[in-house]
Each structure stands twice: as structure tokens, then as C-alpha cells.
Amino acid sequence: MRSIFFLLDSAPYGSEKAFGLLNAAAVSSKMNVIVGLYGDGTYLALTGQDSRDLHLPNHSDILYAYPEMRVLAHEPSLVDRGLMSMGLVERVELMDEEKFLEEMLQSDGIILL
């Protein structure tokens, strides 16, 4: 089975990048799909997101809707943003720098939005 790594490095709200990436990952379900959260993209890993005031769909709900997607969070990015002490979506796997890069490089393709 072919695999694809979607890398999200921008905040989940404020642009269409996260929503577009998650939807692209969802329609790629015939492949082994990994969503990698890096930099500001790691904010998507937080539980308790409420996007109603923004009039946007809750992006973390998409993570639950497609359990076949693996979701990896770059642990150093979480640490840099002070997010390690906050609640994280239980579907998110924490990865150190080396393991995160290894997962990305083992994929057949990488998409950065």
C-alpha cells in the first residue's frame, strides 16, 4: 500500500490550510495516511477546541471522524509552544525529532500545505 505524509506547519484556524489538508488526507484513505503536526500545526493536537465563535468547523472533530489516519505531533514543537502540559487529543502520537523525520521520510510522498 502506498503511503502519504501530510505535513501541517501552520495554525489550525486563521487560514484554510489545516481544513484543506485534513480533507485531502481524508479522501486519501485508500492509502496509508499520516498527518504530521509540526510548528504551529501542533495546536491542532489540543483537546477542547471550540471554533463556534469563528464560524468554522472544529478541525479536531475531523481527526476523530477518520480513525484510519495516523496523527503525529512533533514533540519539540509542542514544548517550544508550552503545550506539553495541556490536554492533547488521544489519537495523537508524540514523536521526537528523529522519529518524526523518519516517519516522514519512509512515506512514498510528502504534501506540505
C-alpha positions in Angstrom: 0.0 0.0 0.0 1.3 3.4 -0.9 1.7 6.0 1.9 1.5 9.7 2.1 2.6 12.1 4.8 0.6 15.4 5.1 2.7 18.0 7.0 0.8 20.8 8.7 3.0 23.6 10.0 0.5 26.4 10.3 -2.1 27.1 13.0 -5.4 25.2 12.6 -7.5 28.3 12.4 -7.0 31.6 10.6 -6.4 30.1 7.2 -7.7 27.3 5.0 -4.5 25.3 5.2 -5.5 22.9 8.1 -9.0 22.4 6.9 -7.8 21.7 3.3 -5.0 19.4 4.5 -7.4 17.4 6.7 -9.9 17.0 3.9 -7.2 16.0 1.4 -6.0 13.4 3.9 -9.5 12.1 4.5 -10.1 11.5 0.8 -6.7 9.6 0.5 -8.0 6.9 2.8 -7.1 4.1 0.2 -3.5 4.9 1.1 -1.6 4.7 4.4 -2.2 8.3 5.5 -0.2 10.2 8.2 -0.9 13.7 9.3 2.2 15.3 10.8 1.7 18.3 13.1 4.8 20.5 13.2 5.4 24.0 14.4 2.1 25.9 14.9 0.3 22.9 13.4 0.7 21.3 16.8 -2.1 23.5 18.1 -4.4 21.1 16.3 -3.4 18.4 18.9 -5.1 20.3 21.8 -8.4 19.0 23.2 -11.3 21.2 23.9 -11.2 23.2 20.7 -14.2 25.4 20.2 -14.4 27.1 16.9 -18.1 28.2 17.0 -17.2 31.8 17.5 -15.0 31.7 14.4 -18.0 30.1 12.4 -15.6 27.3 11.4 -15.8 23.5 11.7 -13.9 22.1 14.6 -10.8 20.6 13.0 -10.1 18.1 15.8 -13.5 16.5 15.0 -12.1 15.6 11.6 -9.3 13.6 13.4 -12.0 11.5 15.2 -14.1 11.1 12.0 -11.2 9.3 10.2 -9.6 6.8 12.6 -7.6 5.3 9.7 -5.4 8.4 9.6 -2.4 8.4 11.9 -1.8 11.7 13.6 1.7 12.5 14.7 2.8 15.6 16.7 6.4 16.9 16.7 7.1 16.9 20.5 9.8 19.7 20.3 7.2 22.0 18.6 4.8 21.3 21.5 7.5 22.0 24.0 8.5 25.3 22.3 4.9 26.5 22.5 4.3 25.4 26.1 1.7 22.9 25.1 3.0 19.8 26.8 1.1 20.4 30.0 -2.2 20.9 28.1 -4.6 18.1 27.2 -4.0 16.5 23.9 -6.3 14.6 21.6 -5.9 11.0 22.5 -5.4 10.0 18.8 -2.2 12.0 18.6 1.1 10.2 18.8 4.0 12.2 20.2 7.3 11.9 18.2 10.7 13.3 18.9 12.7 15.0 16.1 14.4 11.8 14.9 11.3 9.6 14.8 9.1 12.3 13.3 11.6 12.8 10.4 12.0 9.0 10.0 8.2 8.6 9.6 8.1 11.4 7.1 11.0 10.0 5.0 9.5 6.5 5.0 6.4 7.7 3.2 6.1 7.4 -0.5 5.0 11.1 -0.7 5.0 14.2 1.4 2.5 17.0 1.0 3.0 20.4 2.7 0.2 22.9 2.6 
